[in-house]
């Protein structure tokens, strides 16, 4: 893909305007706010950075990279996908990741992205769970993005989704959100730089967030799904 075309593709697929479905999820942030543990921009930044370092970087990043390296080999993608399923502790976290993966697959099937229709059929047959990170690796490879570009979109999208949740919860304003992104730029850049650890190193350790999502399961009134 030509350099200008690659940049435009990154902007398209990394834009919050793209219908990925992430606006329905807070990854425990709503529950942490309800408990009074997150109340301002500094606390929001700390939660996002912690999730990026101890959840996304150790789990989603590895699966996304493995799915991208598979170059459309659905068996390899499904293997990474199942490994992510096995390492997701909370039910809401697992379900949310699969719902996001399903939404992304559906959009890319309609766009005609290479491999999307075939993998969606696997997910519908329960041959693969369809976690978001595995789907991201497949479809972004399918549209011609490099692994580095795909990881950058994944990390940026993860951070922006949480900032969007914080905005809707009234924890921060729009300018605060941009400041948080600026402060996270260097950590994000380090996370998307090569090399990416192999799948054998997969792990995810964010206990406060996992507990928050478990508590969120029983809340009768809630803005976000997790």
C-alpha positions in Angstrom: 0.0 0.0 0.0 1.3 3.5 -0.9 2.4 5.6 2.0 -0.4 8.1 1.6 -3.0 5.3 1.2 -1.7 3.6 4.4 -2.0 6.8 6.4 -5.6 7.2 5.2 -6.4 3.6 6.0 -5.0 4.1 9.5 -7.1 7.2 10.0 -10.2 5.4 8.7 -9.9 2.3 10.8 -8.6 4.1 13.9 -11.3 6.7 13.9 -13.9 6.6 16.6 -16.4 7.3 13.8 -15.8 3.7 12.6 -18.7 1.5 13.8 -16.7 -0.8 16.1 -19.2 -0.8 19.0 -16.7 0.3 21.6 -18.8 3.1 23.0 -20.9 0.6 25.0 -18.1 -0.6 27.2 -16.2 1.0 30.1 -14.0 -2.0 31.2 -14.8 -1.5 34.9 -14.4 2.3 34.8 -18.1 2.9 35.6 -18.0 0.7 38.7 -14.7 2.3 39.9 -16.4 5.7 39.5 -19.5 4.6 41.5 -17.2 3.4 44.3 -15.5 6.8 44.4 -12.1 5.4 43.3 -11.9 7.5 40.1 -13.1 11.1 40.2 -10.8 13.3 38.1 -8.5 13.3 35.1 -5.4 12.1 37.0 -7.3 9.1 38.2 -8.7 8.4 34.8 -5.2 8.5 33.3 -3.9 6.2 35.9 -6.6 3.6 35.2 -6.1 3.8 31.5 -2.3 3.5 31.8 -2.7 0.6 34.2 -5.0 -1.2 31.8 -2.8 -0.6 28.9 0.3 -1.9 30.7 -1.1 -4.8 32.6 -4.0 -5.9 30.4 -3.8 -4.7 26.8 0.0 -5.0 26.4 0.1 -8.5 28.0 -3.0 -10.0 26.3 -4.7 -8.1 23.5 -1.4 -6.9 22.0 0.0 -10.5 21.8 -3.2 -11.9 20.3 -3.6 -9.1 17.8 0.0 -9.5 16.6 -0.3 -13.3 16.3 -3.5 -13.0 14.3 -1.9 -10.4 12.0 1.2 -12.7 11.5 -1.1 -15.5 10.6 -1.9 -13.7 7.3 -5.3 -15.1 7.0 -4.6 -18.6 8.3 -7.9 -19.2 10.3 -6.5 -22.1 12.3 -3.7 -20.0 13.7 -6.0 -17.1 14.3 -8.5 -19.3 16.1 -5.7 -20.8 18.3 -4.7 -17.3 19.4 -8.4 -16.4 19.9 -9.0 -19.5 22.1 -6.0 -18.7 24.2 -7.4 -15.2 24.9 -10.7 -16.8 25.9 -8.9 -19.1 28.4 -7.0 -16.2 30.0 -10.1 -13.8 30.5 -11.2 -14.1 34.1 -14.4 -12.1 34.3 -17.6 -13.0 32.4 -18.4 -9.4 31.4 -14.8 -8.9 30.1 -15.1 -12.1 28.0 -18.5 -11.3 26.7 -17.6 -7.7 25.9 -14.5 -8.6 24.0 -16.5 -11.1 21.9 -19.3 -8.6 21.3 -16.8 -6.1 20.0 -15.2 -8.8 17.8 -18.6 -9.8 16.4 -19.4 -6.1 15.6 -16.1 -5.6 13.9 -16.4 -8.8 11.9 -19.9 -7.9 10.8 -18.8 -4.5 9.5 -15.8 -5.9 7.7 -17.8 -8.7 6.1 -20.1 -6.1 4.6 -17.0 -4.1 3.5 -15.7 -7.2 1.8 -12.5 -7.4 3.9 -10.4 -10.5 3.1 -11.0 -13.3 5.6 -13.8 -11.5 7.5 -16.8 -13.6 6.1 -14.9 -16.9 6.6 -13.9 -16.2 10.2 -17.4 -14.9 11.0 -18.7 -18.3 9.9 -16.2 -19.9 12.3 -17.4 -17.8 15.2 -21.1 -18.5 14.4 -20.3 -22.3 14.4 -18.5 -21.8 17.8 -15.3 -22.9 16.2 -13.7 -19.7 17.6 -14.9 -17.3 20.3 -14.2 -14.2 18.2 -12.4 -11.9 20.6 -11.8 -8.4 19.6 -8.0 -8.6 19.4 -8.0 -11.7 17.2 -10.5 -10.1 14.8 -8.5 -6.8 14.8 -5.4 -8.7 13.7 -7.3 -10.5 10.9 -9.2 -7.6 9.5 -6.5 -5.0 9.7 -4.1 -7.5 7.9 -7.0 -7.9 5.4 -7.2 -4.2 4.6 -3.4 -4.1 4.1 -2.2 -2.5 7.3 1.2 -3.4 8.8 1.5 -5.1 12.2 2.9 -1.8 13.6 0.0 0.2 12.2 -2.5 -2.4 13.5 -1.0 -2.3 17.0 -1.0 1.5 17.0 -4.7 1.5 16.1 -5.5 -1.1 18.7 -3.7 0.7 21.5 -5.1 4.1 20.6 -8.6 2.7 20.3 -8.4 1.1 23.7 -7.3 4.4 25.3 -9.9 6.5 23.4 -12.7 4.1 24.3 -11.9 4.5 28.0 -11.6 8.3 27.6 -15.0 8.3 25.9 -16.4 6.3 28.8 -14.9 8.8 31.3 -16.5 11.7 29.3 -19.9 10.1 29.4 -19.6 9.4 33.1 -18.9 13.1 33.7 -15.4 12.3 35.2 -13.5 14.6 32.7 -14.1 17.2 30.1 -13.1 17.0 26.4 -9.9 19.0 27.0 -9.0 16.7 29.9 -9.4 13.8 27.5 -6.9 15.3 25.1 -4.4 16.0 27.9 -4.7 12.3 29.0 -4.0 11.2 25.4 -1.0 13.5 25.2 0.4 12.1 28.5 -0.1 8.6 27.3 1.5 9.1 23.9 5.0 7.9 25.0 3.8 4.8 26.9 1.6 4.0 23.8 4.5 4.4 21.5 6.6 2.0 23.5 3.9 -0.6 23.6 3.5 -0.7 19.8 7.2 -0.8 19.0 8.7 -4.2 18.1 9.3 -6.8 19.2 6.0 -8.2 20.5 6.3 -11.1 22.9 5.1 -14.5 21.7 1.7 -16.0 22.7 3.4 -18.2 25.3 3.9 -15.0 27.3 0.2 -14.1 27.5 -1.1 -12.9 30.8 -3.4 -10.2 32.2 -3.2 -8.8 35.7 -5.6 -6.0 36.5 -7.3 -7.2 39.7 -9.1 -4.0 40.7 -10.6 -3.7 37.2 -11.6 -7.4 37.1 -13.3 -7.1 40.5 -15.0 -3.9 39.4 -16.4 -5.7 36.3 -17.6 -8.6 38.5 -19.4 -6.2 40.8 -20.9 -4.5 37.7 -22.6 -7.8 36.7 -25.1 -7.5 39.6 -25.8 -3.7 39.3 -29.4 -3.2 38.2 -28.9 0.3 36.8 -25.8 0.9 34.7 -24.8 3.0 31.7 -22.2 0.6 30.3 -22.3 -3.1 29.6 -19.1 -3.7 31.6 
